[in-house]
Amino acid sequence: MEFETVIGLEIHAQMKTRSKIFCGCTTEFGAPPNTHTCPVCLGMPGALPVLNRRVVEFAIKVGLSTNSRINRVNQFARKNYFYPDLPKGYQTSQFDRPIIENGFIDIEVDGGLKRIGITRIHMEEDAGKLIHDEREPVSYVDLNRTGTPLLEIVSEPDMRSPQEAYSYLKKIHAILRYLDVCDGNMQEGSFRCDANISLRPFGQKEFGTRTELKNMNSFRNVQAALEYEVRRQRDLLLEGEPVIQQTMLWNPDTGRTEPMRGKEDAHDYRYFPCPDLIPVEIDEAWIDALRASLPELPDQRRQRFIDAFGLPEYDAVILTESKELADYFEAAVAVYDQPKKVSNWMMTELLRELKGGEIGDCRVQPLQLASLLKMIEAGTISGKIAKSVFIDMLDSGKDPEWIVKDKNLLQVSDESELLALVKEIIAANPGQVDEYRGGKTKVMGFFIGQLMQKTRGKANPKLANELFNKELWG
C-alpha cells in the first residue's frame, strides 16, 4: 500500500520593530538575561497592554503580499497555557478573528507552479526562552523575548512532499525579507517553523493522524525532519501500528524525531477575547497607503531580471532568492553592463566561496567585482588569474587593481615576448608538433600549458593561441 504525504506549516516570524508588541521594551537581541522587561511584558497585576501600530502595518503588508484578505475588524484573544516562559499564564494572540485570512502563494514544483493556500496570519506575542543546564537538572528562564511581536503564518495542508514544504518556507522567508518586516534569522529564532505531517492511503479523502515537528532551526533541518517522519509513519502504517498524535522534537545529532508531549488542539487552550484590548479596526485608506508602499517582491524582481537583463530563468531564480543578493547583482551591473557575465561570476565564484553565508558579510563589494570583470575584458588579467585575485579580494577586501599590481599579475600581452617563448616550446617538443600537424588538435592544450608555466599563468591566452597556430602551420 502506498501513502500520500500531507504537510502544513506554521511559521512564526518576529517583526522588526524597535519595541515589543504591547509595551515600550526594546526587541534588541543578545542582551543579558531579563534586562529587557517591564511590568507589562512580565504580566504584573494591573499592567495594561497598548498595541504597537507598527505591528499592524507589518501584518497588513504581509497580507497584501500573500494575496490574502485583510479583515477590517480583528480581535486579540487570550490563549491559556502554563509554560514557565510566559509568566502571565496566557499568551495574547488571535483566534477566531485574525487580521488576515484566505491567502496563497505559488511555488515551483517540477518545472511548474503549485498554489499553496494560507489559512490565516495572526498577530501575537512571543514567549520567553528556556536555557537548559546540561550539568544540572535545572532550567533557567530568560524573559527578554517575552512580548516580542510575532506573525504566525498558517498554511493549508496543501504540501505533498518535504521538498514542497522547503520551497514554500523559502518563498515566505524571501517575501518577509523583501518587505523588511523580519530579519529571517533562524539561528536567533526570529524565523521559526513548526510542521504538521500525516500520511494517508492514496485516494483517501480523510486525513491521517498528524504529528507536529518542532526544534527545526534551518531550512535543511525542516526538510530532513519531514523526510524522516515520512519514513517513520510509513513504517508504522505498513506494520499495522497506529500513529500517535503528538508533538515531536527534531534531533539533528541523531537525525531522528523524538516525542515531546501530546499534541494540543484549540480547545485545550481555552481561548476567549482579551478584555484588555479593544478590536482593531482598519480602514481602506490605511490599506491603500500600505499597498502603495510595497516594494518589488521576489516574483516580480525575478521576471524583471529575465525581461530587462536577458537572464535565464535559473539565474534569475537564484539571484532573487534574497533581496541582498539581488541588490548586489544590480549594483555590479550598473557599473559593468554585462548581466550574464556578472551572474556567472556570482553564481559560481561568489556563492561558492560564501559557503552558504550572507552576501552582506562578503568583503568584496559590487563595484570591486565589476572592476575585476572589466580587467578580464580588457585583457589586463586572464580569467584564471582573476579567480586567484578574487580569493585575495575575499580575504583582504582590497581592490583588484591593487592586488594585481602588488603581486605583479598583469597579463603578458607583448607579442614579441610571447613569440620568443612560443618558438622555444615548439623547438623543444617535436613529437607534439608532429601530433598536432597530424590532426590531434587537442595537443594545443599541451602547448598552452607549457607557455602558462613559463609565464606563471600570465600569458594572454587569445594571443597565445594565435601565435602557436601561426608558428605550427607557418
C-alpha positions in Angstrom: 0.0 0.0 0.0 1.4 3.4 -0.9 0.7 6.6 1.0 0.2 10.2 0.3 2.1 12.8 2.4 0.1 15.7 3.7 2.1 18.7 5.2 1.0 22.0 6.6 3.4 24.6 8.1 3.1 27.1 10.9 5.7 29.8 10.6 6.5 32.2 13.5 8.2 35.4 12.3 9.4 38.0 14.7 8.7 41.5 13.5 11.5 44.0 13.0 10.0 46.6 15.3 12.1 48.6 17.8 9.8 47.9 20.7 7.6 45.0 21.8 4.0 44.4 20.7 2.3 45.7 23.9 5.0 47.8 25.7 8.0 50.0 25.1 10.7 47.5 25.9 13.3 47.1 23.2 13.4 44.0 21.0 17.2 44.1 20.6 18.7 40.6 20.5 21.6 39.4 22.7 21.2 41.5 25.9 21.9 40.0 29.3 19.0 37.8 30.5 15.9 39.5 31.9 17.1 43.1 31.2 14.5 44.0 28.5 11.4 43.6 30.6 8.8 45.7 32.3 5.5 45.1 34.3 3.5 44.8 31.0 5.6 42.1 29.3 6.0 40.3 32.7 2.3 40.3 33.2 2.3 42.1 36.5 -1.2 42.7 38.1 -2.7 46.0 37.0 -0.4 46.5 34.0 -2.3 47.1 30.7 -1.1 46.4 27.2 -1.0 49.1 24.4 -0.9 47.7 20.8 2.1 48.7 18.7 0.8 50.3 15.5 3.8 49.2 13.5 3.0 45.5 14.1 -0.4 46.0 12.5 1.2 47.8 9.5 3.7 44.9 9.0 0.8 42.4 9.2 -1.2 44.2 6.5 1.9 44.3 4.3 2.4 40.6 4.6 -1.3 40.0 3.9 -1.2 42.1 0.8 2.0 40.3 -0.4 0.4 36.9 0.0 -2.8 37.6 -1.9 -4.8 37.4 1.4 -7.9 39.1 2.7 -7.4 41.8 5.3 -10.1 41.6 7.9 -11.2 45.2 8.6 -12.1 44.3 12.2 -10.0 41.8 14.1 -9.6 40.9 17.7 -7.0 39.7 20.2 -7.7 36.7 22.4 -6.1 35.0 25.4 -4.5 31.6 24.7 -4.2 30.0 28.1 -1.4 27.6 29.0 1.0 27.3 31.9 4.5 27.4 30.5 7.4 28.7 32.6 8.5 31.1 29.8 5.2 33.1 29.8 4.8 34.5 33.3 1.2 35.7 32.7 0.0 32.1 32.3 -1.5 33.0 28.9 -0.4 34.3 25.5 -2.1 37.3 23.9 -2.8 36.1 20.4 -5.7 36.0 17.9 -8.2 33.2 17.5 -11.5 33.3 15.7 -11.0 36.9 14.4 -7.5 37.1 12.9 -6.2 40.1 11.0 -5.5 38.1 7.8 -7.2 35.1 6.2 -7.6 33.1 2.9 -4.4 33.8 1.1 -2.0 31.9 -1.1 1.5 31.9 -2.7 2.7 29.9 -5.7 5.8 27.7 -5.5 7.8 26.0 -8.2 7.2 22.2 -8.4 8.7 20.0 -11.2 9.0 23.0 -13.6 5.5 24.3 -13.0 3.7 26.3 -10.3 1.7 24.9 -7.4 -0.6 27.1 -5.3 -0.3 26.7 -1.5 -3.2 28.1 0.5 -2.6 30.3 3.6 -5.4 29.7 6.1 -4.6 32.7 8.3 -1.9 35.1 9.5 -2.4 36.5 13.0 -0.5 38.8 15.4 0.7 37.6 18.8 3.4 38.0 21.4 6.4 35.7 21.7 7.2 33.8 24.8 10.5 33.8 26.7 13.3 31.4 26.3 14.3 28.4 28.5 18.0 27.7 28.9 18.7 24.1 30.0 21.8 23.3 32.0 23.3 20.0 30.9 25.3 19.7 34.1 22.4 20.1 36.5 18.7 19.1 36.4 17.6 22.8 36.2 16.4 25.2 33.6 16.8 29.0 33.5 14.3 31.4 32.1 15.2 34.5 30.0 12.2 36.7 29.6 13.8 39.3 27.2 12.0 37.8 24.3 8.6 37.8 26.1 6.3 40.2 24.3 8.3 40.4 21.0 5.8 40.8 18.2 5.2 37.7 16.1 3.2 36.9 13.0 2.1 33.3 12.8 1.5 32.2 9.2 -0.5 29.1 9.0 -0.7 27.3 5.7 -3.3 24.9 4.3 -2.3 21.3 4.3 -1.5 21.6 0.6 2.1 20.3 0.5 2.7 16.8 -0.6 6.4 16.3 0.0 9.2 17.7 2.1 10.7 19.4 -0.9 7.4 21.3 -1.5 7.5 22.3 2.2 11.1 23.5 1.8 10.1 25.6 -1.3 7.2 27.1 0.5 9.3 28.0 3.5 12.0 29.6 1.4 9.3 31.6 -0.5 7.7 33.0 2.7 11.1 33.8 4.1 12.1 35.7 0.9 8.8 37.7 1.0 9.3 38.8 4.6 12.9 39.8 3.9 11.9 41.8 0.8 9.3 43.6 2.9 11.9 44.2 5.6 9.4 43.2 8.3 11.5 40.3 9.6 15.3 39.7 9.5 14.7 35.9 8.9 17.5 34.8 11.2 16.6 31.2 12.1 19.7 30.7 14.3 18.5 33.6 16.6 14.9 32.3 16.5 13.4 35.3 14.6 12.1 32.9 11.9 10.8 29.6 13.2 8.7 26.8 11.7 6.6 24.0 13.1 5.3 21.4 10.7 2.2 19.2 10.8 2.6 16.0 8.9 0.4 12.9 8.3 0.1 10.1 5.8 -3.0 8.6 4.2 -3.6 5.9 1.5 -3.7 7.4 -2.0 -7.3 8.2 -2.9 -8.5 8.6 0.8 -10.1 11.9 1.5 -9.8 11.9 5.2 -6.5 13.0 6.7 -4.4 10.6 8.7 -3.3 11.1 12.3 -0.8 14.0 12.3 2.3 14.8 14.3 3.8 18.2 14.9 7.5 18.7 14.4 9.4 21.4 16.4 13.0 22.5 17.0 13.9 23.0 13.3 16.3 25.9 13.1 17.3 25.7 9.4 15.7 25.1 6.0 17.6 21.8 5.6 16.6 20.7 9.1 13.0 21.2 8.2 13.3 19.1 5.1 15.4 16.4 6.8 12.9 16.2 9.8 10.0 15.8 7.4 11.7 13.2 5.3 12.5 11.1 8.5 8.9 11.5 9.8 7.5 10.3 6.4 9.6 7.1 6.7 8.7 6.6 10.4 4.9 7.0 9.9 5.0 4.8 6.7 6.8 2.0 8.6 4.2 2.2 11.4 1.2 2.1 9.0 2.7 -0.8 7.0 3.1 -2.8 10.2 -0.5 -2.1 11.3 0.6 0.2 14.2 -1.2 3.5 14.9 0.4 6.9 14.5 0.0 8.7 17.8 -0.9 12.4 17.7 1.9 14.1 19.5 4.5 16.9 19.3 7.9 15.6 18.1 11.3 17.3 18.5 13.9 17.0 15.7 17.3 15.9 16.9 19.8 16.9 14.3 22.6 15.0 16.0 20.8 11.6 15.7 18.8 12.5 12.6 15.6 11.3 14.3 12.4 12.8 15.7 11.7 12.2 19.4 8.4 12.5 21.3 8.0 15.7 23.4 4.3 15.8 24.5 0.8 15.0 23.5 -0.4 17.4 20.7 -2.8 20.1 21.9 -5.9 21.1 20.0 -7.6 24.6 20.0 -10.0 23.6 22.8 -7.0 22.8 25.1 -6.1 26.4 25.2 -9.5 27.8 26.3 -9.4 30.9 24.1 -11.5 33.9 25.0 -11.5 37.5 23.8 -8.8 39.6 25.5 -10.6 42.0 27.9 -7.7 44.4 27.9 -7.6 45.2 24.2 -10.4 46.6 22.0 -10.9 45.2 18.5 -8.6 46.5 15.8 -10.4 48.4 13.1 -8.6 49.0 9.7 -10.0 51.4 7.1 -9.4 51.3 3.3 -7.2 54.4 3.3 -4.7 52.7 5.6 -4.6 49.6 3.5 -4.3 51.6 0.2 -1.4 53.6 1.7 0.4 50.5 2.7 -0.3 48.8 -0.7 1.3 51.8 -2.4 4.4 51.4 -0.2 5.1 47.8 -1.1 8.5 47.1 -2.6 9.2 44.9 -5.6 8.7 41.3 -4.4 10.7 38.2 -5.4 8.5 37.0 -8.2 8.3 40.5 -9.8 12.0 41.0 -9.5 12.8 37.6 -11.0 10.6 38.4 -14.0 12.3 41.8 -14.4 15.7 40.2 -14.3 14.6 37.9 -17.2 13.0 40.7 -19.2 15.4 43.6 -18.6 18.7 41.7 -18.3 18.1 38.7 -20.5 19.0 36.3 -17.8 17.9 32.6 -18.0 15.2 31.8 -15.5 17.5 29.6 -13.5 19.9 32.6 -12.9 17.0 34.9 -12.1 15.6 32.5 -9.5 19.0 32.1 -7.7 19.8 35.8 -7.8 16.4 36.9 -6.4 16.2 34.4 -3.6 17.4 37.1 -1.2 16.9 40.9 -1.6 20.5 41.5 -0.6 21.8 39.2 -3.4 19.6 40.8 -6.0 20.7 44.3 -4.8 24.3 43.2 -5.2 23.8 42.0 -8.7 22.1 45.2 -9.8 24.8 47.3 -8.3 27.5 45.4 -10.2 25.6 45.5 -13.5 25.1 49.3 -13.1 29.0 49.6 -13.4 29.7 46.7 -15.7 26.9 46.3 -18.2 27.3 42.6 -18.9 24.5 41.0 -16.8 25.2 37.4 -17.8 28.9 37.6 -17.0 28.1 39.2 -13.6 25.5 36.5 -13.0 28.0 33.7 -13.9 30.6 35.0 -11.5 28.2 35.5 -8.7 26.6 32.0 -9.0 30.0 30.2 -9.3 32.9 32.0 -7.7 31.0 34.3 -5.3 28.3 31.9 -3.9 30.8 29.0 -3.8 33.2 31.0 -1.7 30.5 32.3 0.6 29.7 28.7 1.6 26.1 29.5 2.5 26.9 32.7 4.3 25.1 36.0 3.9 26.1 38.3 1.0 26.2 41.1 3.5 29.2 39.5 5.1 31.1 39.4 1.8 34.2 41.7 1.8 34.0 42.1 -2.0 31.8 44.9 -2.8 29.7 45.0 -6.1 31.9 47.8 -7.6 35.0 45.7 -6.9 33.5 42.7 -8.6 32.6 44.9 -11.6 36.2 46.2 -11.7 37.6 42.7 -11.7 35.4 41.7 -14.7 36.4 44.8 -16.5 40.1 43.8 -16.1 39.3 40.4 -17.6 37.5 42.0 -20.6 40.3 44.5 -21.2 42.9 41.7 -21.2 44.7 43.1 -18.2 44.5 39.7 -16.5 43.3 36.3 -17.6 40.2 34.5 -16.3 42.4 32.0 -14.4 44.4 34.7 -12.6 41.1 36.6 -11.9 39.9 33.7 -9.8 43.0 33.8 -7.6 42.7 37.6 -7.4 39.1 37.2 -6.3 40.2 34.9 -3.4 42.6 37.6 -2.3 39.8 40.1 -2.5 37.6 38.0 -0.3 40.3 37.7 2.3 41.5 41.3 2.3 38.7 43.4 0.9 41.2 45.2 -1.3 40.6 46.4 -4.8 41.5 44.1 -7.7 43.8 46.7 -9.2 45.9 46.9 -6.1 46.2 43.1 -5.8 47.2 42.7 -9.4 49.8 45.4 -9.2 51.2 44.3 -5.8 51.6 40.7 -6.9 52.8 41.5 -10.4 49.9 39.6 -12.1 49.4 41.8 -15.2 48.7 39.6 -18.2 51.6 39.3 -20.7 50.3 40.6 -24.0 53.6 41.7 -25.5 53.7 39.8 -28.8 57.4 39.7 -29.2 58.0 38.4 -25.7 55.4 35.6 -26.2 56.6 34.8 -29.7 60.1 34.0 -28.4 58.6 31.6 -25.8 56.3 30.0 -28.4 59.3 29.3 -30.7 61.2 27.9 -27.7 58.4 25.5 -26.8 57.9 24.3 -30.4 61.6 23.6 -30.8 61.7 21.6 -27.5 58.7 19.4 -28.3 59.0 18.0 -31.9 56.9 14.9 -31.1 53.9 17.0 -30.0 54.4 19.2 -33.1 54.1 16.2 -35.4 51.0 15.0 -33.5 49.3 18.4 -33.9 50.2 18.7 -37.5 48.9 15.1 -37.9 45.4 16.2 -36.8 45.5 15.8 -33.0 44.3 19.4 -32.3 43.9 18.6 -28.6 47.7 18.8 -28.3 47.3 22.6 -28.4 46.3 22.4 -24.7 49.8 21.0 -24.0 51.5 23.9 -25.8 49.3 26.5 -24.0 50.1 24.8 -20.7 53.8 24.9 -21.3 53.5 28.6 -22.1 51.5 29.3 -18.9 54.1 27.5 -16.9 56.8 29.8 -18.3 54.8 33.0 -17.7 53.3 31.8 -14.3 49.9 31.9 -15.8 50.1 35.4 -17.1 50.2 34.8 -20.9 47.3 36.3 -22.8 45.5 33.0 -23.9 43.9 34.5 -27.0 47.2 35.9 -28.3 49.0 32.6 -27.3 46.6 30.6 -29.4 47.1 32.8 -32.4 50.9 32.7 -32.1 51.0 28.9 -31.8 48.7 28.4 -34.8 50.8 30.7 -36.9 54.1 29.1 -36.0 52.9 25.5 -36.1 51.4 25.9 -39.6 53.8 28.7 -40.7 
